Amino acid sequence: MTLDQAGQAGRGSVFSWAMYDWANSAFATIVMAGFFPIFFRDFWSKGQASDVITFHLGAVNSFASLFVAIIAPVLGAIAAYFGAT
């Protein structure tokens, strides 16, 4: 993002960043809500009952969320220590 002499972002830079952020959010939503469950059902859980597939998907998502919640403060402390924030 380019800044002017006063240290403010230009109008074009702000609009470009907003469009990038919008597209990135839309992409992530489509992949997580649309593509991943179908991929999980058709490839990783082929031949299993629907309720078992749903349970496994929920369990994996819960484990991943718990892992992120546990590791995020540690990684944040490391980043702060080394001046990355």
Beta strands, then each sheet from edge to edge (+ up, - down):
end
